[in-house]
């Protein structure tokens, strides 16, 4: 492109603004947002903004239809309700940007960074930019109409209630993304990583999730009508109230329901006890990965260092059970009775412990022979409405953990890492929070100090 205007190979004119001119447009838009006299809504339709820095700019409601924003820095920008219809945003940085209710139909986001971005209620359906040619309307980009999010990074983004029908989202990183109530009808999510994401109530009818990773994902009440889940991994996924009868599950990895489970458990425990007593020389370390153990009575057993990742323990009795240094990553422990359990040094990353009883549980560091302590890992775990009264979480890792309505009365949280955790209505009365890291904790209400 030369000069202020350029024409691409489809005959589309793009305008490129000099920096002072762009700054004026942005300043007038800010005045418009603030209701000040002389303000004007930013109209940057079909502008070439390639590699431009718009980080943390206020562009709510701006018109960026068909704009070239490839490689642009939009990190932390306010783009609420902005029109980005048909925009080219390949490899753009949209991390922590607010795109709530934005019009993103037909947008290209290939390789874009959207970590922690907000896209709730955004419209990401397919859409064509049209132009008049020989008296007829024809697509300006004939080979592309669907939103393309392939190879994009959307970790921890908020896409709740977003419209993503027919979107192309292959091989994208959607780990821990909020996708509640989103519509993915006929979307292509093949090969994407959706580990730990929340798809509660999402419509995935006719979507292609072949080879996708959904380990530890919440799929409660999701619609999976004619959904292709061939070769997908669903280990540790929550599938309550989900009809899988019409989904293609060929080769999918799912929780195992073993015949004669009581006998299997008995033999596994016997060999594990022998393994512990002999310091690993005899017996065998317990490995119940992705096994359904719901409702089982495992109280007061020694399962230290056992491999229990992605296992299902819903409403199981684990009271007084020794789970020190055990691997319980993405395990389903909802409603489990774990009062007095020994969780020192255990890995519970992305585990679901909603409504579990953890009263008087010990989740402090495991002291190693080197003299160092190995902390209990509860990063990204779900502990909504958990009863953790008088439990010991000294030094525990609890970043990005959902502690909504959790009961931590008289619990010990000294030196616990609670960064970016969700603390809505968490009861911290009498809790010891000395030196706890609470940076970024949401909806945190600290109790009034005792008189």
KEKE-8988 format. One record per residue (C-alpha): chain; x, y, z; residue number from 1. Coordinates in steps of 0.25 Angstrom, whole numbers, plus 5000, padded with zeros to 4 digits. Each point is the difference from the previous one (the first is absolute). Last residue first. Example, Ala and Ser with C-alpha at 12.3 -4.5 7.8 and 13.67 -1.06 7.14 Angstrom:
! KEKE-8988
> A,5055,4996,5029,2
> A,4994,4986,5002,1
***
This chain:
! KEKE-8988
> A,4945,4974,5276,451
> A,5003,4989,4990,450
> A,5003,5005,4986,449
> A,4989,5001,4991,448
> A,5000,4989,4990,447
> A,5007,5002,4986,446
> A,4991,5001,4988,445
> A,5006,4995,4987,444
> A,4992,5002,4988,443
> A,5012,4996,4991,442
> A,5014,4997,5005,441
> A,5009,5007,4991,440
> A,5011,5000,5010,439
> A,4996,4992,5013,438
> A,5014,4994,5003,437
> A,4999,4995,5015,436
> A,5010,5006,5009,435
> A,4991,4998,5012,434
> A,4986,4995,4995,433
> A,4996,4993,5013,432
> A,4985,4998,4999,431
> A,4991,5004,5011,430
> A,4989,5004,4991,429
> A,5004,4997,4985,428
> A,4987,4996,4994,427
> A,5001,5001,4985,426
> A,4988,5008,4995,425
> A,5007,5002,4986,424
> A,5015,4996,5002,423
> A,5004,4997,4985,422
> A,5015,4998,5000,421
> A,5009,5010,4992,420
> A,5012,4997,5010,419
> A,4996,4992,5012,418
> A,5015,4995,5003,417
> A,4999,4995,5015,416
> A,5010,5006,5009,415
> A,4991,4997,5012,414
> A,4987,4995,4996,413
> A,4996,4993,5013,412
> A,4985,4998,5002,411
> A,4992,5006,5011,410
> A,4988,5001,4991,409
> A,5004,4997,4985,408
> A,4986,4997,4995,407
> A,5000,5001,4985,406
> A,4989,5008,4994,405
> A,5008,5002,4987,404
> A,5014,4995,5002,403
> A,5003,4998,4985,402
> A,5015,4999,4999,401
> A,5008,5008,4990,400
> A,5012,4999,5010,399
> A,4999,4991,5011,398
> A,5014,4995,5003,397
> A,5000,4996,5015,396
> A,5010,5006,5010,395
> A,4992,4997,5012,394
> A,4986,4994,4996,393
> A,4996,4994,5013,392
> A,4986,4997,5002,391
> A,4992,5006,5011,390
> A,4987,5001,4991,389
> A,5003,4996,4986,388
> A,4985,4997,4996,387
> A,5000,5002,4985,386
> A,4989,5009,4994,385
> A,5008,5001,4988,384
> A,5013,4994,5000,383
> A,5004,4999,4986,382
> A,5015,4998,4997,381
> A,5008,5010,4991,380
> A,5013,4998,5009,379
> A,4997,4991,5012,378
> A,5014,4995,5002,377
> A,5005,4996,5014,376
> A,5014,5005,5002,375
> A,5012,4992,5001,374
> A,5008,5005,5012,373
> A,5016,5000,5000,372
> A,5008,4993,5010,371
> A,5007,4991,4989,370
> A,4993,4988,5006,369
> A,4987,5006,4996,368
> A,4989,5007,5009,367
> A,4987,4999,4993,366
> A,4994,5014,5000,365
> A,4986,5003,5006,364
> A,4987,4994,4995,363
> A,4995,4994,5013,362
> A,4985,4998,5001,361
> A,4993,5005,5012,360
> A,4987,5002,4992,359
> A,5002,4996,4986,358
> A,4986,4996,4997,357
> A,4997,5001,4985,356
> A,4989,5009,4995,355
> A,5008,5003,4987,354
> A,5014,4992,5000,353
> A,5003,5000,4985,352
> A,5015,4998,4997,351
> A,5006,5010,4991,350
> A,5014,4998,5007,349
> A,4998,4991,5012,348
> A,5014,4995,5002,347
> A,5003,4996,5014,346
> A,5011,5006,5008,345
> A,4993,4997,5013,344
> A,4986,4995,4997,343
> A,4997,4993,5013,342
> A,4985,4998,5002,341
> A,4994,5005,5013,340
> A,4986,5002,4993,339
> A,5001,4995,4986,338
> A,4985,4996,4997,337
> A,4999,5002,4985,336
> A,4988,5009,4995,335
> A,5008,5003,4987,334
> A,5014,4993,5000,333
> A,5001,4999,4985,332
> A,5015,4998,4997,331
> A,5007,5010,4991,330
> A,5013,4998,5007,329
> A,4999,4991,5011,328
> A,5015,4995,5001,327
> A,5003,4996,5014,326
> A,5011,5007,5008,325
> A,4992,4997,5013,324
> A,4987,4994,4997,323
> A,4998,4994,5014,322
> A,4985,4997,5002,321
> A,4994,5006,5013,320
> A,4987,5001,4993,319
> A,5001,4996,4986,318
> A,4985,4995,4998,317
> A,4996,5001,4986,316
> A,4989,5010,4996,315
> A,5006,5002,4986,314
> A,5014,4994,5000,313
> A,5002,4999,4985,312
> A,5014,4998,4995,311
> A,5007,5011,4991,310
> A,5013,4998,5008,309
> A,5001,4989,5010,308
> A,5014,4996,5000,307
> A,5004,4996,5015,306
> A,5011,5008,5007,305
> A,4993,4997,5013,304
> A,4988,4992,4999,303
> A,4999,4995,5015,302
> A,4986,4996,5003,301
> A,4992,5008,5011,300
> A,4987,5000,4992,299
> A,5000,4994,4986,298
> A,4985,4997,5000,297
> A,4996,5001,4985,296
> A,4988,5009,4996,295
> A,5007,5004,4987,294
> A,5013,4992,4996,293
> A,4999,5001,4985,292
> A,5014,4998,4995,291
> A,5007,5011,4992,290
> A,5014,4997,5006,289
> A,4999,4989,5011,288
> A,5015,4998,5001,287
> A,5004,4994,5014,286
> A,5015,4998,5001,285
> A,5004,4985,4999,284
> A,5004,4990,5010,283
> A,5015,4998,5004,282
> A,5012,5009,4999,281
> A,4993,5013,5000,280
> A,5004,5005,5014,279
> A,4996,4986,5006,278
> A,4988,5005,5008,277
> A,4995,5009,4989,276
> A,5000,4990,4989,275
> A,4994,4989,5010,274
> A,4989,5010,5003,273
> A,4998,5003,4985,272
> A,4999,4985,4997,271
> A,4989,4998,5010,270
> A,4993,5013,4996,269
> A,5000,4996,4985,268
> A,4994,4986,5004,267
> A,4989,5006,5008,266
> A,4997,5010,4990,265
> A,4999,4990,4989,264
> A,4991,4991,5009,263
> A,4991,5012,5003,262
> A,4999,5004,4985,261
> A,4995,4986,4995,260
> A,4998,5005,4986,259
> A,5007,5013,4997,258
> A,4994,5013,4996,257
> A,5011,5008,4993,256
> A,4999,5015,4998,255
> A,5001,5004,4985,254
> A,5010,5000,4989,253
> A,4993,5001,4986,252
> A,5003,4990,4990,251
> A,4987,5001,4993,250
> A,4991,5010,5009,249
> A,4991,5005,4989,248
> A,4989,5007,5007,247
> A,4985,4996,4999,246
> A,5000,4992,5013,245
> A,5008,5009,5008,244
> A,4989,5007,5007,243
> A,5006,5009,5011,242
> A,4993,5003,5013,241
> A,5013,4999,5007,240
> A,5012,4998,4991,239
> A,5012,5006,5009,238
> A,5013,4997,4993,237
> A,5011,4993,5007,236
> A,5004,4992,4988,235
> A,4993,5005,4987,234
> A,5011,4998,4990,233
> A,4995,5001,4985,232
> A,5003,4989,4991,231
> A,4986,5002,4993,230
> A,4992,5010,5007,229
> A,4992,5004,4988,228
> A,4987,5007,5005,227
> A,4987,4995,4994,226
> A,4992,5005,5012,225
> A,5010,5004,5011,224
> A,4992,5011,5008,223
> A,5007,5003,5013,222
> A,4992,4998,5013,221
> A,5013,4999,5008,220
> A,5012,5000,4991,219
> A,5011,5005,5010,218
> A,5014,4997,4994,217
> A,5010,4992,5008,216
> A,5005,4994,4988,215
> A,4994,5005,4987,214
> A,5011,4998,4990,213
> A,4995,5000,4986,212
> A,5004,4989,4990,211
> A,4986,5001,4993,210
> A,4993,5012,5006,209
> A,4991,5003,4988,208
> A,4987,5007,5003,207
> A,4987,4994,4995,206
> A,4993,5005,5013,205
> A,5010,5006,5010,204
> A,4990,5009,5007,203
> A,5006,5004,5013,202
> A,4993,4998,5013,201
> A,5012,4999,5009,200
> A,5012,5000,4990,199
> A,5010,5005,5011,198
> A,5015,4997,4996,197
> A,5009,4991,5008,196
> A,5007,4995,4988,195
> A,4994,5005,4987,194
> A,5012,4998,4991,193
> A,4997,5000,4985,192
> A,5002,4989,4991,191
> A,4987,5001,4993,190
> A,4992,5012,5005,189
> A,4992,5002,4987,188
> A,4986,5007,5003,187
> A,4988,4993,4994,186
> A,4992,5006,5012,185
> A,5009,5006,5010,184
> A,4991,5009,5008,183
> A,5005,5005,5013,182
> A,4992,4997,5013,181
> A,5012,5000,5009,180
> A,5013,5001,4992,179
> A,5009,5005,5011,178
> A,5015,4996,4995,177
> A,5008,4991,5009,176
> A,5008,4995,4988,175
> A,4996,5006,4987,174
> A,5013,4998,4992,173
> A,4996,4999,4985,172
> A,5003,4988,4991,171
> A,4988,5002,4992,170
> A,4990,5012,5003,169
> A,4992,5002,4987,168
> A,4987,5006,5004,167
> A,4987,4994,4994,166
> A,4992,5005,5012,165
> A,5008,5008,5010,164
> A,4990,5009,5007,163
> A,5005,5003,5014,162
> A,4992,4998,5012,161
> A,5013,4999,5008,160
> A,5012,5002,4992,159
> A,5009,5005,5012,158
> A,5015,4997,4998,157
> A,5008,4991,5009,156
> A,5009,4995,4989,155
> A,4995,5006,4987,154
> A,5013,4997,4991,153
> A,4997,4999,4985,152
> A,5005,4989,4991,151
> A,4987,5001,4993,150
> A,4990,5011,5004,149
> A,4994,5002,4986,148
> A,4986,5006,5000,147
> A,4993,4994,4988,146
> A,4998,5008,4987,145
> A,5013,4997,4992,144
> A,5003,4996,4986,143
> A,4992,5011,4993,142
> A,5006,5012,5008,141
> A,4993,5012,4994,140
> A,4987,4992,4998,139
> A,4992,5004,4988,138
> A,4988,5010,5000,137
> A,4996,5002,4985,136
> A,4999,5012,4991,135
> A,5013,4997,4993,134
> A,5007,4998,5014,133
> A,4994,5006,5012,132
> A,5007,4996,5013,131
> A,4997,4990,5011,130
> A,5008,4996,5013,129
> A,4995,4986,5004,128
> A,4996,4995,5013,127
> A,5002,4987,5009,126
> A,4997,5001,5014,125
> A,5009,5006,5011,124
> A,4990,5009,5007,123
> A,5005,5004,5013,122
> A,4991,4996,5012,121
> A,5012,4999,5009,120
> A,5013,5003,4993,119
> A,5009,5004,5011,118
> A,5015,4997,4998,117
> A,5007,4992,5011,116
> A,5010,4995,4989,115
> A,4995,5005,4986,114
> A,5013,4999,4992,113
> A,4997,4999,4985,112
> A,5006,4988,4992,111
> A,4988,5001,4990,110
> A,4990,5010,5005,109
> A,4993,5003,4986,108
> A,4987,5007,5003,107
> A,4987,4995,4992,106
> A,4991,5005,5011,105
> A,5007,5007,5011,104
> A,4990,5009,5004,103
> A,5003,5004,5015,102
> A,4991,4996,5011,101
> A,5012,4999,5010,100
> A,5013,5003,4993,99
> A,5008,5004,5012,98
> A,5015,4998,4998,97
> A,5008,4992,5010,96
> A,5008,4994,4989,95
> A,4996,5005,4986,94
> A,5014,5000,4994,93
> A,4998,4998,4985,92
> A,5006,4988,4993,91
> A,4989,5001,4989,90
> A,4990,5011,5003,89
> A,4994,5002,4986,88
> A,4986,5007,5002,87
> A,4988,4994,4994,86
> A,4990,5006,5009,85
> A,5009,5007,5011,84
> A,4988,5009,5006,83
> A,5003,5004,5014,82
> A,4990,4996,5011,81
> A,5011,5000,5010,80
> A,5013,5002,4994,79
> A,5008,5005,5012,78
> A,5014,4997,4998,77
> A,5008,4992,5010,76
> A,5009,4995,4989,75
> A,4997,5005,4987,74
> A,5014,4999,4994,73
> A,4998,4999,4985,72
> A,5006,4988,4992,71
> A,4989,4999,4990,70
> A,4990,5012,5003,69
> A,4996,5002,4985,68
> A,4986,5006,5002,67
> A,4988,4994,4993,66
> A,4990,5007,5009,65
> A,5008,5007,5011,64
> A,4988,5009,5005,63
> A,5002,5004,5015,62
> A,4990,4996,5010,61
> A,5010,4999,5011,60
> A,5014,5005,4995,59
> A,5006,5004,5013,58
> A,5015,4997,4998,57
> A,5007,4990,5010,56
> A,5010,4996,4988,55
> A,4997,5006,4987,54
> A,5014,4998,4994,53
> A,4999,4999,4985,52
> A,5006,4987,4994,51
> A,4991,5001,4988,50
> A,4989,5011,5002,49
> A,4997,5001,4985,48
> A,4986,5007,5000,47
> A,4988,4993,4994,46
> A,4990,5006,5010,45
> A,5007,5009,5010,44
> A,4988,5008,5005,43
> A,5003,5005,5014,42
> A,4987,5006,5006,41
> A,5002,5015,5001,40
> A,5001,5010,5011,39
> A,4999,5015,4999,38
> A,4993,5001,5013,37
> A,5003,4990,5010,36
> A,4991,4988,5003,35
> A,5012,4992,5005,34
> A,4999,4989,4989,33
> A,5000,5011,4990,32
> A,5011,5007,5006,31
> A,5008,4987,5000,30
> A,4996,4999,4985,29
> A,5005,5014,4997,28
> A,5014,4996,5007,27
> A,5000,4987,4992,26
> A,4998,5007,4986,25
> A,5010,5010,5004,24
> A,5010,4990,5004,23
> A,4998,4993,4986,22
> A,5003,5014,4993,21
> A,5013,5002,5008,20
> A,5004,4986,4997,19
> A,4998,5001,4985,18
> A,4988,4992,4996,17
> A,5000,4989,4990,16
> A,4988,4998,4991,15
> A,4996,4987,4994,14
> A,4994,4999,4986,13
> A,4995,4986,4996,12
> A,5003,4995,4986,11
> A,5001,4985,5004,10
> A,5015,5000,4999,9
> A,5001,5012,5010,8
> A,4999,5014,4997,7
> A,5007,5011,5007,6
> A,4997,5014,5005,5
> A,5008,5010,5008,4
> A,5013,4999,4992,3
> A,5006,4987,4995,2
> A,4995,4986,5003,1
***
